[in-house]
Amino acid sequence: MKMHKRLEAAEAVCGHEFTDKTLLERALTHPSAVEGARTKLSYERLEFLGDSVLGAIVATDLYERYPSMNEGELSQLKIALVSGKMLSMVCEGLGVSELIVMGESEKGTGARGMHSALENVYESLVGALYLDAGYEATHDFVARTLGPHVSPDLAKKPISAKSRLQEVTQRDMRCGPEYKLVGEEGPAHTPTFTSVAMVEGRRIGRGKGPSKKASESAAAADALVNLGYAQEGDFEHEGFTN
């Protein structure tokens, strides 16, 4: 598909005609398509921005929508909504998979590679929208695409290692966990990330995965085992510990 066609389709998905088309082009470009080139030519920087903007939008909306929920429930609900699984599913439903520009090396990774790319592109689209159209248009996009999946049922029980760790550390240590990326290895199309989970500056878990979020999930799973809240293998689908 020609780039101008991809951009037109992406603008329809976003509900916004971009003034700076290069922002949208970068938001759709997988690192494998520009391997060896400058980082800013792919979606990575926009993904970084979009992750923070998305988190702020979701947190604000949940805070206002559910005044009776406590901090732990709000945290679980937010984690469920911005999880890789949710963002990938939503982005796939929007038809974005056909719009992503990927290098030949990444095309052979199959469903796993596309799942990670869709998750990242959703966040990069949020980042691009925020820069080009501002907060309100970005909020409208998130509300329209992610809003239908909001349900208080998602807060009733942890659905991931990160949500479980958030719950137990806030309850028992009065302090939520933080995650730090400590390593990245392998080629751009099949990287392996290493993250650690920390509470009050103390490392409590370590994990690896094919994306930053997967490595954080693996670190959270490792932390739960180390703290005695889970057993080995309880969250093995979320990454792999080391």
One Martini backbone bead per residue (centre of mass of N, CA, C, O) as a GRO file, in nm:
protein
  242
    1MET     BB    1   0.096   0.036   0.023
    2LYS     BB    2   0.076   0.351  -0.003
    3MET     BB    3   0.144   0.604   0.204
    4HIS     BB    4  -0.100   0.793   0.145
    5LYS     BB    5  -0.306   0.567   0.211
    6ARG     BB    6  -0.224   0.515   0.501
    7LEU     BB    7  -0.275   0.804   0.603
    8GLU     BB    8  -0.573   0.823   0.535
    9ALA     BB    9  -0.660   0.582   0.709
   10ALA     BB   10  -0.541   0.689   0.978
   11GLU     BB   11  -0.713   0.947   0.990
   12ALA     BB   12  -0.980   0.798   1.009
   13VAL     BB   13  -0.917   0.657   1.276
   14CYS     BB   14  -0.851   0.935   1.435
   15GLY     BB   15  -1.026   1.187   1.334
   16HIS     BB   16  -0.770   1.333   1.176
   17GLU     BB   17  -0.607   1.596   1.010
   18PHE     BB   18  -0.287   1.631   0.945
   19THR     BB   19  -0.041   1.869   0.939
   20ASP     BB   20   0.184   1.653   1.027
   21LYS     BB   21   0.261   1.378   0.844
   22THR     BB   22   0.524   1.270   0.978
   23LEU     BB   23   0.402   1.177   1.239
   24LEU     BB   24   0.223   0.953   1.118
   25GLU     BB   25   0.444   0.797   0.974
   26ARG     BB   26   0.602   0.725   1.231
   27ALA     BB   27   0.363   0.580   1.382
   28LEU     BB   28   0.376   0.340   1.140
   29THR     BB   29   0.690   0.282   1.193
   30HIS     BB   30   0.889   0.030   1.214
   31PRO     BB   31   1.213  -0.028   1.306
   32SER     BB   32   1.271  -0.239   1.070
   33ALA     BB   33   1.230  -0.015   0.834
   34VAL     BB   34   1.492   0.166   0.985
   35GLU     BB   35   1.742   0.013   1.007
   36GLY     BB   36   2.015   0.225   1.102
   37ALA     BB   37   1.860   0.463   1.157
   38ARG     BB   38   1.699   0.701   1.288
   39THR     BB   39   1.488   0.684   1.551
   40LYS     BB   40   1.273   0.915   1.458
   41LEU     BB   41   1.160   0.734   1.205
   42SER     BB   42   1.004   0.594   1.417
   43TYR     BB   43   0.774   0.508   1.689
   44GLU     BB   44   0.932   0.521   1.963
   45ARG     BB   45   0.896   0.817   2.064
   46LEU     BB   46   0.584   0.824   2.043
   47GLU     BB   47   0.538   0.590   2.236
   48PHE     BB   48   0.650   0.725   2.486
   49LEU     BB   49   0.446   0.955   2.490
   50GLY     BB   50   0.176   0.795   2.463
   51ASP     BB   51   0.193   0.639   2.728
   52SER     BB   52   0.158   0.891   2.913
   53VAL     BB   53  -0.098   1.011   2.793
   54LEU     BB   54  -0.278   0.765   2.825
   55GLY     BB   55  -0.251   0.737   3.132
   56ALA     BB   56  -0.376   1.015   3.200
   57ILE     BB   57  -0.649   0.979   3.066
   58VAL     BB   58  -0.742   0.720   3.209
   59ALA     BB   59  -0.708   0.814   3.502
   60THR     BB   60  -0.904   1.055   3.489
   61ASP     BB   61  -1.159   0.905   3.395
   62LEU     BB   62  -1.173   0.700   3.629
   63TYR     BB   63  -1.185   0.900   3.862
   64GLU     BB   64  -1.460   1.030   3.759
   65ARG     BB   65  -1.637   0.762   3.709
   66TYR     BB   66  -1.517   0.622   4.002
   67PRO     BB   67  -1.564   0.746   4.318
   68SER     BB   68  -1.573   0.455   4.488
   69MET     BB   69  -1.296   0.384   4.417
   70ASN     BB   70  -1.005   0.268   4.493
   71GLU     BB   71  -0.678   0.265   4.423
   72GLY     BB   72  -0.652  -0.037   4.351
   73GLU     BB   73  -0.889  -0.051   4.149
   74LEU     BB   74  -0.791   0.170   3.958
   75SER     BB   75  -0.522   0.035   3.887
   76GLN     BB   76  -0.635  -0.227   3.767
   77LEU     BB   77  -0.806  -0.094   3.547
   78LYS     BB   78  -0.579   0.056   3.404
   79ILE     BB   79  -0.395  -0.186   3.339
   80ALA     BB   80  -0.605  -0.333   3.165
   81LEU     BB   81  -0.644  -0.101   2.946
   82VAL     BB   82  -0.306  -0.068   2.890
   83SER     BB   83  -0.255  -0.328   2.785
   84GLY     BB   84  -0.131  -0.510   2.535
   85LYS     BB   85  -0.382  -0.677   2.476
   86MET     BB   86  -0.582  -0.443   2.447
   87LEU     BB   87  -0.437  -0.261   2.236
   88SER     BB   88  -0.414  -0.476   2.018
   89MET     BB   89  -0.717  -0.534   1.984
   90VAL     BB   90  -0.805  -0.246   1.914
   91CYS     BB   91  -0.614  -0.200   1.671
   92GLU     BB   92  -0.718  -0.435   1.505
   93GLY     BB   93  -1.018  -0.331   1.492
   94LEU     BB   94  -0.918  -0.065   1.322
   95GLY     BB   95  -0.708  -0.172   1.089
   96VAL     BB   96  -0.385  -0.122   1.139
   97SER     BB   97  -0.214  -0.366   1.036
   98GLU     BB   98  -0.218  -0.261   0.724
   99LEU     BB   99  -0.043   0.021   0.798
  100ILE     BB  100   0.214  -0.101   0.878
  101VAL     BB  101   0.560  -0.046   0.862
  102MET     BB  102   0.767  -0.318   0.758
  103GLY     BB  103   1.017  -0.521   0.763
  104GLU     BB  104   1.122  -0.821   0.649
  105SER     BB  105   1.221  -0.937   0.925
  106GLU     BB  106   0.937  -0.896   1.075
  107LYS     BB  107   0.736  -1.066   0.894
  108GLY     BB  108   0.845  -1.353   1.027
  109THR     BB  109   0.711  -1.333   1.334
  110GLY     BB  110   0.416  -1.296   1.325
  111ALA     BB  111   0.191  -1.264   1.576
  112ARG     BB  112   0.386  -1.149   1.785
  113GLY     BB  113   0.486  -0.906   1.622
  114MET     BB  114   0.202  -0.779   1.575
  115HIS     BB  115   0.115  -0.743   1.863
  116SER     BB  116   0.342  -0.545   1.944
  117ALA     BB  117   0.292  -0.334   1.720
  118LEU     BB  118   0.000  -0.256   1.792
  119GLU     BB  119   0.057  -0.153   2.072
  120ASN     BB  120   0.262   0.068   1.985
  121VAL     BB  121   0.083   0.222   1.775
  122TYR     BB  122  -0.129   0.323   1.959
  123GLU     BB  123   0.066   0.505   2.121
  124SER     BB  124   0.179   0.664   1.877
  125LEU     BB  125  -0.092   0.790   1.795
  126VAL     BB  126  -0.132   0.944   2.054
  127GLY     BB  127   0.126   1.114   2.029
  128ALA     BB  128   0.061   1.243   1.752
  129LEU     BB  129  -0.207   1.374   1.829
  130TYR     BB  130  -0.104   1.551   2.058
  131LEU     BB  131   0.092   1.723   1.877
  132ASP     BB  132  -0.124   1.804   1.643
  133ALA     BB  133  -0.421   1.841   1.826
  134GLY     BB  134  -0.423   1.767   2.120
  135TYR     BB  135  -0.601   1.671   2.393
  136GLU     BB  136  -0.899   1.649   2.301
  137ALA     BB  137  -0.853   1.467   2.049
  138THR     BB  138  -0.715   1.244   2.208
  139HIS     BB  139  -0.942   1.183   2.402
  140ASP     BB  140  -1.151   1.106   2.187
  141PHE     BB  141  -0.998   0.861   2.079
  142VAL     BB  142  -0.982   0.699   2.342
  143ALA     BB  143  -1.287   0.697   2.406
  144ARG     BB  144  -1.374   0.556   2.135
  145THR     BB  145  -1.172   0.295   2.152
  146LEU     BB  146  -1.148   0.229   2.479
  147GLY     BB  147  -1.417   0.292   2.627
  148PRO     BB  148  -1.593   0.025   2.559
  149HIS     BB  149  -1.390  -0.148   2.770
  150VAL     BB  150  -1.507  -0.031   3.016
  151SER     BB  151  -1.501  -0.206   3.340
  152PRO     BB  152  -1.543  -0.288   3.671
  153ASP     BB  153  -1.461  -0.591   3.640
  154LEU     BB  154  -1.148  -0.534   3.599
  155ALA     BB  155  -1.121  -0.463   3.929
  156LYS     BB  156  -1.183  -0.739   4.088
  157LYS     BB  157  -0.921  -0.864   3.948
  158PRO     BB  158  -0.634  -0.972   3.869
  159ILE     BB  159  -0.477  -0.999   3.521
  160SER     BB  160  -0.179  -0.946   3.625
  161ALA     BB  161   0.127  -0.909   3.753
  162LYS     BB  162   0.118  -0.599   3.783
  163SER     BB  163  -0.152  -0.579   3.935
  164ARG     BB  164  -0.073  -0.762   4.171
  165LEU     BB  165   0.174  -0.601   4.267
  166GLN     BB  166   0.027  -0.339   4.317
  167GLU     BB  167  -0.160  -0.445   4.535
  168VAL     BB  168   0.045  -0.568   4.749
  169THR     BB  169   0.231  -0.319   4.789
  170GLN     BB  170   0.014  -0.117   4.879
  171ARG     BB  171  -0.093  -0.288   5.116
  172ASP     BB  172   0.200  -0.383   5.261
  173MET     BB  173   0.404  -0.113   5.175
  174ARG     BB  174   0.284   0.165   5.079
  175CYS     BB  175   0.406   0.092   4.777
  176GLY     BB  176   0.469   0.114   4.460
  177PRO     BB  177   0.594   0.004   4.177
  178GLU     BB  178   0.891   0.002   3.977
  179TYR     BB  179   1.037   0.043   3.644
  180LYS     BB  180   1.348  -0.081   3.485
  181LEU     BB  181   1.552  -0.047   3.220
  182VAL     BB  182   1.864  -0.259   3.174
  183GLY     BB  183   1.811  -0.400   2.878
  184GLU     BB  184   1.932  -0.457   2.527
  185GLU     BB  185   1.898  -0.713   2.275
  186GLY     BB  186   1.953  -0.755   1.962
  187PRO     BB  187   1.779  -0.708   1.702
  188ALA     BB  188   1.534  -0.489   1.602
  189HIS     BB  189   1.321  -0.727   1.516
  190THR     BB  190   1.443  -0.914   1.787
  191PRO     BB  191   1.419  -0.814   2.079
  192THR     BB  192   1.558  -0.802   2.421
  193PHE     BB  193   1.426  -0.726   2.731
  194THR     BB  194   1.530  -0.574   3.050
  195SER     BB  195   1.375  -0.578   3.375
  196VAL     BB  196   1.297  -0.410   3.683
  197ALA     BB  197   1.165  -0.441   4.008
  198MET     BB  198   1.069  -0.174   4.240
  199VAL     BB  199   1.097  -0.086   4.601
  200GLU     BB  200   1.233   0.169   4.737
  201GLY     BB  201   1.507   0.087   4.558
  202ARG     BB  202   1.436  -0.222   4.558
  203ARG     BB  203   1.501  -0.521   4.424
  204ILE     BB  204   1.237  -0.782   4.337
  205GLY     BB  205   1.274  -0.808   4.012
  206ARG     BB  206   1.325  -1.007   3.701
  207GLY     BB  207   1.297  -0.957   3.332
  208LYS     BB  208   1.201  -1.089   3.010
  209GLY     BB  209   1.130  -0.962   2.664
  210PRO     BB  210   0.999  -0.852   2.342
  211SER     BB  211   0.919  -0.616   2.539
  212LYS     BB  212   0.890  -0.386   2.774
  213LYS     BB  213   0.623  -0.492   2.895
  214ALA     BB  214   0.707  -0.790   2.915
  215SER     BB  215   0.947  -0.742   3.108
  216GLU     BB  216   0.776  -0.620   3.336
  217SER     BB  217   0.593  -0.865   3.379
  218ALA     BB  218   0.824  -1.060   3.449
  219ALA     BB  219   0.926  -0.897   3.693
  220ALA     BB  220   0.661  -0.916   3.852
  221ALA     BB  221   0.650  -1.224   3.868
  222ASP     BB  222   0.919  -1.254   4.018
  223ALA     BB  223   0.837  -1.083   4.263
  224LEU     BB  224   0.600  -1.260   4.360
  225VAL     BB  225   0.777  -1.501   4.422
  226ASN     BB  226   0.985  -1.362   4.614
  227LEU     BB  227   0.734  -1.264   4.814
  228GLY     BB  228   0.504  -1.510   4.815
  229TYR     BB  229   0.241  -1.462   4.596
  230ALA     BB  230   0.374  -1.684   4.406
  231GLN     BB  231   0.436  -1.914   4.150
  232GLU     BB  232   0.589  -2.081   3.935
  233GLY     BB  233   0.407  -2.007   3.626
  234ASP     BB  234   0.155  -1.816   3.674
  235PHE     BB  235   0.298  -1.588   3.445
  236GLU     BB  236   0.438  -1.714   3.177
  237HIS     BB  237   0.282  -1.544   2.940
  238GLU     BB  238   0.435  -1.247   3.009
  239GLY     BB  239   0.721  -1.391   2.993
  240PHE     BB  240   1.070  -1.405   3.113
  241THR     BB  241   1.270  -1.501   3.353
  242ASN     BB  242   1.614  -1.428   3.530
   0.00000   0.00000   0.00000
